[in-house]
Amino acid sequence: MSTSVDRIETNKLILGTVQLGLSYGINNQNGKPSSAESLKILNSAKTLGINFVDTASTYGDSQALVRQFNQSQSPFRVFTKIKLADADPKTAREAVAKILTEIPFDQLECLFFHRLDEFLAIRNKINLIEEFPNIKFGASIYTNTELELAASFPEIEWI
């Protein structure tokens, strides 16, 4: 007997992990799960064929949980976010370097800007493609106008 999960193309699904690291969510009645429960959730997702997770350093300890899981299991490919407080090139380079120490490059699928305006500010000061030729960049967008603008930049590979 086939379940609905069997019919989903799991290679197109990305598991969001904010709730693993924070008490988050409009329907969250139980708060943040324990580390053990979070690792069980990650294991279940992997068992079901989900190969991608979305995380960020601002998601509490979810990124650390993903890192812990990835060290002991077949690793997830990671979508993570970078939040830049300013458009200083040195700060941006350091932020990217820090992420690469937390998430091995071979597990990093895409590095997202939390907001499109952060990308726009840094884009004028750093050629992302030249500086980080092996990293795919994306941007979280919140309006149709931002969608059209983000889609016009070759540096933005994911939205």
Secondary structure as UniProt FT lines:
FT   HELIX           4..7
FT   HELIX           10..12
FT   STRAND          14..16
FT   HELIX           18..21
FT   TURN            26..27
FT   HELIX           35..47
FT   TURN            48..49
FT   STRAND          52..56
FT   TURN            57..58
FT   TURN            60..61
FT   HELIX           62..72
FT   STRAND          77..82
FT   HELIX           89..102
FT   HELIX           105..107
FT   STRAND          108..113
FT   HELIX           116..123
FT   TURN            124..125
FT   HELIX           128..131
FT   TURN            133..134
FT   STRAND          137..139
FT   HELIX           144..151
FT   TURN            154..155
FT   STRAND          156..158
//
